Amino acid sequence: MIVFLVDNSASLPKLDPNEKRVAALEKMFGFLEGRAYRLILFGGRREVFVDEPARYLNNGQWTDFYFAFERARDLTREYPAGTEFRMILLTDAILDPGPADWADLGGPTGEELKGFSVERTKALAAEMEIPLYVILVGEPPAEGVGAGEERAPQMILDLVRAANGARASEMAQTLAAFFADDGLLVRKFVFRVAPNEGLERIEPVVKRIVAPPRPHVEAQVFTFLVLPLSLTVFLLLGIAVRSFPGPGDLEVLEMHLGVPVHVAADRLHKLEAGGWAPKGLSLARQPRDASATFTYQVPAHDLSGAGVDTAGADPLTLALLPLGLEDLRRRLEDYSDDGTKEEKIYALNLDYVARNLDPKQAERVLKSGPAERRRTPSVDFLRAKTHLLGNEDLRRGLTEPRVQVIGYGKGAKRKDLAPGDAVRVGRYRFRVLSADRGGRKDLRLALCYDGVPSLLGLKTLLPDAFQRVFRIRRSSQRVVT
């Protein structure tokens, strides 16, 4: 259903210079090609007529859109729910509300009445939620929005946006005008017809308004604007994140047991695969040139028992105390199998006490410093060491080599590293991915980039999956050289 709201005030030019007013109005209805319509002629509050084309005389004393929209609202409520409506407003956009029309509605007087009428009309149009199209008849105003013949008063644009929402935004109107088509979402809502153009110009406008929406304009916008722009943006973002390093990239540090490895961040260095790189990790000769130092080393825990209190210790305790773990295991087995009665009893008691020793207590005794060791009885230290023979986890923790890192600069600290631990080198944040024995040296330490500063923070903000697709690199792993 098409609802025409036609300005019947004296200021509106004729719809067609070659036709009488009523004849031109009736010919315009013929452009609908059989679609149902209703006509509302309006001027002031008491100059609103429904379905009476003979009253189209352009003799209205006032011009007030509000009462025309109010009548349109009442008219559309007479139809069953779900009826589709479109409103077409033909006007010269010269607003002139009558003060007497608003006297009983709380309206102001003077110049404030125009603004009051416009605001009430916008609220009513928004409440109706019916698409509104405006055909501006006459010369464009001296002031308004748009250029040349497309210039429209701000009041009209505000009214159209109130009725149509985001689809009537300035960008959407520009796109619809540029592609000369109406789509599902992007439609043109404001048209201008010059006085000398008449029905010849009005006909295609009306047919365009009543035609079913087609997705052509959205397809054109996507093809000519969105798609090229998206590809350009993706290309630029890909270039911005292509350089090494990025989130998920690996730096592999090869280490000899007991040899410190000094590592610098963001210094020009030669790559193992060839070429040079200014970013990421590289080896440094001296600690003063490094951001951190990594060392693969045996824990500095003395398990020989040196320094403990041996006063009053029996000969068997003194004999077993300095032995290494495997030698201690074999000696206790010999005592149990082939030893004297005294040795068998000693081995049995030592094994019993060691097995029932609290692991935390054993660890504390074995890791104690010189001062505390001097107060530790030799038999207690031997029992803690014997406990390691049956506690594999604690034994590995105290005896197996491990990677230790020393950071430099603000907030620097020393810490042992295990898979899953976080570590910072320079401005980069890493996660220890693995620490595997072997390779060209004793250990390969794999550090995964977890935080990478970049231009505008793109390497932090963009998803890792996006970065992997657009970085187009042969490998995300480098050996630190």
C-alpha positions in Angstrom: 0.0 0.0 0.0 1.4 3.4 -1.1 0.3 6.4 1.0 0.8 9.7 -0.8 1.2 12.8 1.4 0.9 15.8 -1.0 1.6 19.3 0.1 -1.5 21.4 -0.8 -0.1 24.7 0.3 0.0 27.8 -1.9 3.8 27.8 -2.1 4.1 24.4 -3.8 4.7 24.7 -7.6 2.6 22.7 -10.1 3.5 19.1 -10.4 3.7 19.6 -14.2 3.9 22.8 -16.1 1.9 21.3 -19.0 -0.9 19.8 -17.0 -3.7 21.0 -14.7 -3.1 20.3 -11.1 -5.7 17.5 -10.6 -4.9 15.9 -13.9 -1.2 15.8 -13.1 -2.0 14.3 -9.7 -4.2 11.5 -11.3 -1.6 10.8 -14.0 1.0 10.3 -11.2 -1.2 7.6 -9.7 -1.1 5.8 -13.0 2.7 5.3 -12.5 1.8 2.8 -9.8 0.7 0.3 -12.4 -2.2 -1.0 -10.4 -0.8 -0.9 -7.0 -3.1 0.2 -4.2 -2.7 3.7 -2.8 -4.2 6.3 -0.6 -4.0 10.1 -0.9 -3.6 12.6 1.9 -3.7 16.3 0.9 -2.4 18.6 3.6 -1.8 22.1 4.6 -2.6 23.1 8.2 -4.4 21.1 10.9 -7.9 21.8 9.4 -6.7 21.4 5.8 -6.1 17.7 5.7 -8.2 15.7 3.2 -8.2 12.0 2.4 -8.8 10.5 -1.0 -10.2 13.8 -2.4 -8.0 14.6 -5.4 -10.4 17.3 -6.5 -9.3 19.4 -3.5 -5.8 19.6 -4.9 -5.9 23.4 -5.5 -2.6 24.5 -3.8 -4.6 26.9 -1.7 -3.7 25.7 1.8 -3.0 28.6 4.2 -0.4 26.7 6.3 2.2 23.9 5.8 2.5 21.5 8.7 3.8 18.0 8.2 2.8 16.7 11.7 -1.0 16.6 11.1 -0.5 14.9 7.7 1.6 12.1 9.4 -0.9 11.9 12.2 -3.7 11.2 9.6 -1.5 8.7 7.8 -0.9 6.9 11.1 -4.7 6.6 11.8 -5.3 5.5 8.2 -2.7 2.7 8.3 -4.2 1.4 11.5 -7.4 0.6 9.6 -5.6 -2.2 7.7 -4.8 -5.7 8.9 -1.6 -6.4 10.7 1.3 -7.2 8.4 0.1 -4.9 5.6 3.2 -3.4 3.9 3.1 0.4 3.6 5.4 3.0 2.0 4.8 6.7 2.3 5.7 9.2 -0.4 5.8 12.9 0.7 5.6 15.5 -2.1 6.5 19.0 -0.8 8.6 22.1 -1.4 9.8 21.7 2.2 8.7 25.2 3.2 7.4 24.7 6.7 4.8 27.2 8.0 2.8 25.8 10.9 -0.3 27.7 12.1 -0.1 28.9 15.8 -3.8 28.3 16.3 -3.4 24.6 15.3 -1.0 24.0 18.2 -2.7 26.2 20.8 -4.5 23.2 22.5 -1.5 20.9 22.1 0.9 22.9 24.2 2.9 24.3 21.3 5.0 27.5 21.6 4.5 30.6 19.6 6.7 32.6 17.3 9.8 31.1 15.7 10.0 28.3 18.2 6.9 26.7 16.8 8.7 25.5 13.6 11.3 23.6 15.6 8.6 22.2 17.9 6.5 21.0 15.0 9.5 19.3 13.3 10.5 17.5 16.5 7.0 16.2 17.0 6.8 15.1 13.4 10.2 13.2 13.6 9.0 11.4 16.7 5.7 10.4 15.0 7.6 9.2 11.9 9.9 7.1 14.0 6.9 5.7 15.9 5.1 4.6 12.7 8.1 2.6 11.4 6.9 3.0 7.8 9.5 3.7 5.0 9.3 7.4 4.0 10.3 8.7 0.6 10.4 12.5 -0.1 10.0 14.1 -3.5 11.1 17.7 -3.3 9.3 19.8 -5.9 10.8 23.2 -6.8 14.2 24.9 -6.8 16.8 23.7 -4.2 17.2 25.9 -1.2 20.1 28.3 -0.8 21.2 26.5 2.4 21.0 22.7 2.9 22.8 19.4 2.7 24.2 18.1 -0.6 25.4 19.7 -3.7 23.7 21.4 -6.7 20.3 20.1 -7.6 20.5 17.3 -4.9 20.6 19.9 -2.0 17.9 19.2 0.6 16.9 21.0 3.8 18.4 19.5 7.0 14.8 19.2 8.3 13.9 16.8 5.5 17.0 14.7 6.0 16.3 14.5 9.7 12.7 13.4 9.1 13.8 10.7 6.6 16.4 9.4 9.1 13.8 9.3 11.8 11.5 7.2 9.7 14.0 4.9 8.0 16.8 4.6 10.5 20.3 3.7 9.5 19.3 3.0 5.9 18.9 6.8 5.4 22.3 7.7 6.7 24.3 10.1 4.6 26.7 7.3 3.4 23.8 5.1 2.4 22.2 7.9 0.4 25.4 8.7 -1.3 25.9 5.1 -2.4 22.3 4.7 -3.6 22.7 7.9 -5.6 26.0 6.9 -7.1 24.9 3.5 -8.3 21.4 4.8 -9.3 19.7 1.8 -7.9 17.9 0.6 -4.8 18.9 -2.5 -2.9 17.7 -4.4 0.1 19.6 -2.3 2.6 20.9 0.7 0.6 18.0 2.8 -0.8 17.5 6.4 -1.9 14.9 8.3 0.1 15.1 11.9 -1.0 14.6 13.0 -4.7 14.3 16.4 -6.3 12.1 17.5 -9.2 12.6 20.9 -10.8 9.5 22.9 -11.7 10.2 22.6 -15.4 10.7 18.8 -15.3 7.2 17.8 -14.1 5.8 14.3 -14.6 8.6 13.3 -17.0 10.9 13.3 -14.0 8.3 12.2 -11.4 7.4 9.0 -13.2 10.8 7.2 -12.9 11.1 8.4 -9.3 7.7 7.0 -8.3 8.4 3.7 -10.2 11.7 3.4 -8.5 10.1 3.9 -5.0 7.4 1.3 -5.5 9.6 -1.3 -7.2 10.5 -4.3 -5.2 14.0 -4.0 -3.6 16.8 -5.8 -5.4 20.3 -6.7 -4.0 22.0 -5.1 -7.1 23.3 -2.1 -5.3 24.7 -4.1 -2.4 26.4 -6.4 -4.9 27.9 -3.4 -6.7 29.0 -1.8 -3.4 30.7 -5.1 -2.4 32.3 -5.6 -5.9 33.6 -2.1 -6.4 34.1 -0.8 -2.9 34.1 -3.4 -0.1 36.0 -6.2 -1.9 38.9 -4.1 -3.2 39.1 -2.2 0.1 39.1 -5.4 2.0 41.8 -6.9 -0.1 43.9 -3.8 0.2 43.5 -3.8 4.0 44.3 -7.5 4.2 47.3 -7.0 2.1 48.6 -4.1 4.2 47.9 -5.9 7.4 49.7 -9.0 6.0 52.7 -6.8 5.2 52.6 -5.3 8.6 52.8 -8.7 10.4 54.9 -10.6 7.9 58.2 -9.9 9.5 59.8 -12.3 12.0 59.0 -12.6 14.9 55.3 -12.9 15.5 53.1 -14.8 18.0 53.7 -18.5 17.8 57.1 -18.2 16.1 60.0 -20.2 17.7 63.5 -19.4 18.6 65.7 -22.5 19.2 68.6 -22.1 21.5 71.3 -24.8 21.3 73.3 -25.2 24.5 76.3 -27.1 25.9 76.2 -28.4 29.4 77.7 -25.8 31.8 78.4 -23.2 29.1 76.6 -19.9 29.5 74.8 -18.6 26.4 74.4 -14.8 26.2 71.3 -13.7 24.2 70.6 -10.2 22.8 67.3 -8.9 21.4 66.8 -6.8 18.2 70.4 -6.6 17.1 71.4 -7.1 13.5 72.6 -10.7 13.1 73.2 -13.3 10.5 70.7 -16.1 10.1 71.7 -19.7 9.9 69.5 -20.1 6.8 71.3 -17.2 5.2 70.7 -13.5 5.1 70.5 -11.0 8.0 67.7 -9.9 10.4 67.4 -6.9 12.7 64.6 -8.4 14.9 64.4 -11.3 17.3 67.1 -13.1 19.3 70.8 -13.4 18.5 74.0 -14.5 20.4 76.1 -12.0 22.2 79.8 -12.4 23.2 79.6 -10.7 26.6 76.9 -10.3 29.3 77.1 -6.5 29.0 75.8 -6.9 25.4 73.1 -9.4 26.3 69.5 -9.1 27.3 69.6 -12.4 29.2 71.9 -15.4 29.8 70.8 -19.0 29.6 72.8 -21.8 31.2 72.2 -25.6 31.0 73.8 -26.8 34.2 73.7 -29.4 36.9 72.1 -28.1 40.1 74.7 -26.9 42.5 73.6 -29.2 45.3 76.5 -31.0 47.2 75.2 -34.5 48.0 78.6 -35.7 49.3 77.8 -34.8 52.9 80.7 -32.4 53.2 80.3 -30.0 56.1 77.7 -32.0 58.1 78.1 -32.7 61.8 80.0 -36.0 62.1 80.5 -36.0 65.8 79.5 -39.3 67.3 78.8 -40.9 63.9 79.4 -44.7 63.6 81.9 -46.1 61.1 79.2 -47.4 58.7 77.6 -43.9 58.5 80.9 -42.3 57.8 81.7 -44.9 55.1 78.4 -44.4 53.3 78.1 -40.6 53.6 80.5 -39.5 50.8 79.3 -42.1 48.2 77.5 -41.1 45.0 73.9 -42.2 44.6 74.6 -45.3 42.4 77.6 -46.3 44.6 75.4 -45.9 47.7 72.7 -48.1 46.1 75.2 -50.9 45.3 76.9 -50.7 48.7 73.5 -51.1 50.5 72.7 -54.0 48.2 76.0 -55.6 49.1 75.3 -55.1 52.8 71.8 -56.7 52.5 73.1 -59.7 50.5 76.6 -60.5 51.7 77.3 -58.2 54.6 77.8 -59.0 58.2 74.9 -59.2 60.6 75.6 -55.7 61.7 75.7 -54.4 58.1 72.5 -56.2 57.2 70.7 -54.6 60.2 72.2 -51.2 59.4 71.1 -51.4 55.7 67.6 -52.6 56.7 67.1 -49.8 59.3 68.5 -47.1 56.9 66.2 -48.2 54.1 63.2 -48.3 56.4 63.8 -44.8 57.8 64.7 -43.3 54.4 61.5 -44.7 52.7 59.3 -43.2 55.4 61.0 -39.8 55.4 58.9 -36.8 54.4 60.1 -35.8 50.8 60.0 -32.1 51.8 62.1 -32.7 54.8 64.6 -34.7 52.7 64.8 -31.9 50.1 65.3 -29.3 52.8 68.2 -31.3 54.3 69.9 -32.0 51.0 69.6 -28.4 49.7 70.7 -26.8 53.0 73.5 -24.2 53.0 76.8 -24.5 54.9 75.6 -22.9 58.1 72.6 -25.3 58.4 74.7 -28.3 57.4 77.1 -27.8 60.3 74.0 -28.3 62.6 72.8 -31.4 60.6 73.8 -34.8 62.0 75.5 -37.0 59.5 73.0 -39.8 59.9 70.1 -37.4 59.0 71.9 -36.3 55.9 72.6 -40.0 54.9 68.9 -40.8 55.4 67.8 -37.9 53.2 70.3 -39.0 50.5 69.1 -42.6 50.7 65.5 -41.3 50.3 66.5 -40.2 46.8 67.1 -43.9 45.8 63.3 -44.5 46.1 62.0 -41.1 45.1 62.7 -40.7 41.4 61.0 -37.3 41.0 62.9 -35.7 43.8 66.1 -37.2 42.5 65.6 -35.7 39.1 64.8 -32.4 40.6 68.0 -32.3 42.6 70.5 -34.0 40.3 69.4 -33.6 36.6 70.7 -30.7 34.6 68.3 -27.8 34.0 68.1 -24.5 32.2 68.6 -21.4 34.2 68.1 -17.8 32.9 69.4 -14.6 34.3 67.7 -11.4 33.0 69.2 -8.0 32.8 67.8 -4.6 33.2 64.7 -3.5 35.1 62.9 -6.3 36.9 65.7 -8.7 36.1 65.9 -12.0 38.1 67.3 -15.5 38.1 65.0 -18.5 37.6 65.0 -22.1 36.5 63.0 -22.9 33.4 60.7 -25.8 32.6 58.3 -26.4 29.7 55.3 -24.0 30.0 57.2 -21.4 32.0 57.2 -17.7 30.9 60.4 -15.8 30.4 61.1 -12.3 29.1 64.1 -11.4 26.9 64.4 -7.7 26.1 61.0 -6.5 24.9 59.8 -9.9 24.0 57.7 -12.3 26.1 58.3 -16.1 25.6 56.8 -19.4 26.7 59.2 -22.3 27.0 57.8 -24.9 24.5 60.3 -27.7 25.1 63.8 -28.5 26.4 65.0 -31.6 24.6 68.4 -33.3 24.9 70.5 -33.9 21.9 70.9 -32.2 18.6 74.2 -30.6 17.6 74.8 -29.8 21.3 73.6 -31.1 24.6 70.2 -29.4 24.6 67.7 -27.6 22.3 65.6 -25.1 24.1 62.5 -24.0 22.1 61.2 -20.6 23.0 57.8 -19.6 21.6 57.0 -15.9 21.2 54.0 -15.1 23.4 54.1 -11.3 23.3 55.5 -9.3 20.3 55.5 -5.5 20.1 54.7 -4.2 16.7 53.4 -1.2 14.7 50.0 -0.1 16.2 50.1 -3.3 18.2 48.9 -5.3 15.1 50.9 -8.5 16.1 49.0 -8.5 19.4 45.6 -7.5 18.2 45.3 -9.6 15.0 44.4 -13.3 15.5 47.3 -15.7 15.2 45.4 -17.6 12.5 45.2 -14.5 10.4 48.9 -13.8 10.8 49.9 -17.3 9.8 47.9 -17.0 6.6 49.2 -13.6 5.5 52.8 -13.9 6.6 53.7 -16.2 3.8 57.0 -17.3 5.3 58.9 -20.5 4.7 59.3 -21.3 8.4 58.2 -19.9 11.7 61.3 -21.4 13.5 64.8 -20.0 13.7 68.0 -21.2 15.4 69.5 -18.4 17.5 72.9 -17.6 16.0 
